[in-house]
Amino acid sequence: FSPLAVYKNLYETHPVLLESATTSLGGGSAWEIRLKDGIRFHNGMPLTPEDVAFSIEKGKETSTLLKTITGTEVSGERQIRLRFDNPVSDISGTLAGIYVYPRSIFNSDAPWREILLKNPIGTGPYKFKRWLSNGIELEANDGYFEGRPKIKRVVYIYEKDADKQLAGLLKGDIDII
C-alpha cells in the first residue's frame, strides 16, 4: 500500500500519491489535498478522492493522529478537503500516516483488517501474489504510476530467530535482514 506521503528524513516528507497540499481556510483549519493523476489500484480501478476520504475514516479507528481530522469532503475531481478543529501549520506528518484502500472492497460487515488480509489491494510498486506459510510473496506492479519496479519479485519471510536470520543471510537464502 502506498501512503499519501512518506518521510524522507526526520523533518521532511515526500509526496507519493499527492500532487499538492495547501491550506485553504482559517489559517490551517482546513487543507486541500490534490491527488496525482493516473493512479490505479492493483485491481485496475482508479484511485479516487472518495477512496482517500474512506481510508481516513477507517484509519481513525486505530490512529490518534488521524483523529485530529474532524471532517473530510470531496471538493473536486482529484481533491479532498480535510478539516481540523484547530489550525494546523503543517500536515505532512499526518499525510505520511494515511494509507489508501479501495472502498469498493469493503462490501461486507467483516472487520476492515480481515477484509484487507483476504484482499490486499493497494497502489504500490508491488502487488500481492500469495500468502506463504511463513510470509508473503509480492510481484512487480506493471501498472505502477511511477514505473514498473526493476526487481520482479519480493518475498518477505517472518523469522523471529536472529540466528536463523543470520544463517540464511550467510547462506545466500536471504538478501536483507
C-alpha positions in Angstrom: 0.0 0.0 0.0 1.2 3.5 -0.8 0.7 6.3 1.7 -0.2 9.8 0.6 3.3 10.8 1.6 6.5 9.2 3.1 9.2 10.6 5.4 12.4 11.5 3.6 14.1 12.1 6.9 13.1 13.2 10.4 11.9 16.6 9.2 10.8 16.2 5.6 8.2 14.3 3.8 7.9 13.4 0.1 4.5 13.2 -1.6 3.7 9.8 -3.0 0.0 9.8 -4.1 -0.2 13.6 -3.6 0.3 16.4 -6.2 -0.2 19.1 -3.5 -1.4 20.0 0.0 -2.3 23.6 0.7 -4.1 25.3 3.5 -7.5 26.7 2.3 -9.3 28.2 5.2 -8.9 29.8 8.6 -5.1 29.8 8.9 -4.8 26.0 8.7 -8.1 24.7 10.0 -8.8 23.3 6.5 -6.4 21.9 3.9 -7.0 20.9 0.3 -5.1 17.9 -0.9 -4.9 17.1 -4.6 -4.1 13.6 -5.8 -1.7 12.8 -8.7 -3.4 11.9 -11.9 -3.5 8.4 -13.3 -3.0 6.4 -10.2 -4.7 3.0 -10.2 -5.2 0.2 -7.6 -3.7 -3.2 -8.3 -7.2 -4.4 -9.5 -7.2 -1.7 -12.2 -9.7 0.7 -10.5 -8.7 4.4 -10.4 -7.7 6.0 -7.1 -10.5 8.5 -6.2 -10.9 11.2 -3.6 -13.7 9.0 -2.2 -11.2 6.2 -1.5 -9.0 8.7 0.4 -11.8 10.0 2.5 -13.0 6.5 3.2 -9.5 5.4 4.2 -9.1 8.4 6.5 -12.3 7.5 8.3 -11.3 3.8 8.6 -7.8 4.9 9.9 -9.4 7.0 12.7 -10.4 3.7 14.3 -6.8 3.0 15.2 -4.8 6.2 14.7 -4.8 9.0 17.2 -3.1 11.3 14.6 -5.9 10.8 12.1 -8.5 11.6 14.8 -7.3 15.2 14.6 -9.0 15.3 11.2 -12.6 16.3 12.1 -14.0 16.2 8.6 -13.3 15.0 5.1 -15.1 16.0 1.9 -14.5 15.5 -1.7 -14.0 19.0 -3.2 -13.1 18.2 -6.8 -12.2 15.5 -9.3 -8.9 14.7 -7.5 -9.3 16.9 -4.4 -10.2 16.3 -0.8 -10.7 18.9 1.9 -9.5 18.0 5.4 -10.9 19.9 8.3 -9.4 20.3 11.7 -10.9 21.8 14.9 -7.7 23.8 15.5 -5.4 25.4 12.9 -2.6 23.1 11.8 0.6 24.7 10.4 1.9 21.5 8.7 0.0 18.3 7.9 2.9 16.5 6.2 3.3 14.1 9.2 -0.5 13.4 9.1 -0.4 12.7 5.4 2.5 10.2 5.9 0.2 8.2 8.1 -2.6 7.8 5.6 -2.6 4.6 3.6 -5.3 4.4 0.9 -7.5 1.4 0.3 -10.2 1.0 -2.4 -13.5 1.5 -0.7 -15.1 -0.9 -3.2 -13.6 -4.0 -1.5 -15.4 -3.1 1.8 -18.8 -4.5 0.9 -19.4 -6.7 3.9 -19.7 -6.2 7.7 -16.4 -8.1 8.3 -13.7 -6.2 10.3 -11.7 -4.0 7.9 -8.4 -5.6 8.7 -9.9 -9.1 7.9 -11.1 -7.7 4.5 -7.6 -6.3 3.8 -5.9 -9.6 4.7 -8.2 -11.5 2.3 -8.0 -9.0 -0.4 -4.8 -6.9 -0.1 -5.2 -4.3 -2.9 -3.2 -1.1 -2.9 -1.5 1.4 -5.2 2.2 0.5 -4.5 5.0 -0.7 -6.7 4.4 -4.3 -5.7 1.2 -6.2 -5.5 0.1 -9.3 -3.6 0.7 -12.6 -5.2 0.2 -15.1 -2.4 0.5 -15.9 1.3 3.3 -18.3 2.3 3.3 -20.4 5.4 5.9 -18.0 6.9 5.5 -14.9 4.9 4.1 -13.2 1.8 5.1 -13.1 -1.9 4.7 -9.9 -3.9 5.2 -9.2 -7.6 6.1 -6.1 -9.5 3.1 -3.9 -10.4 3.3 -3.4 -14.2 0.8 -0.6 -13.8 2.6 1.4 -11.1 2.2 5.1 -11.8 5.9 5.8 -11.2 7.1 2.9 -13.5 7.4 -0.8 -13.1 10.0 -1.8 -10.4 13.2 -3.3 -11.6 13.0 -6.2 -9.1 10.3 -8.6 -10.3 9.6 -10.4 -7.1 9.9 -9.7 -3.4 9.4 -12.3 -0.7 9.1 -11.4 3.0 9.8 -14.2 5.4 8.8 -13.8 9.0 11.6 -15.3 11.1 12.0 -14.2 14.8 15.1 -16.2 15.5 18.1 -14.0 14.9 20.5 -17.0 14.5 18.3 -18.4 11.7 18.2 -15.0 10.1 22.0 -14.6 10.1 22.5 -18.2 8.8 20.1 -17.6 5.9 21.9 -14.4 5.1 25.3 -16.1 5.1 24.0 -19.0 3.1 22.5 -16.6 0.4 18.9 -17.6 1.0 18.1 -14.1 2.5 19.2 -10.8 0.9 18.2 -8.4 3.7 17.5 -8.8 7.4 
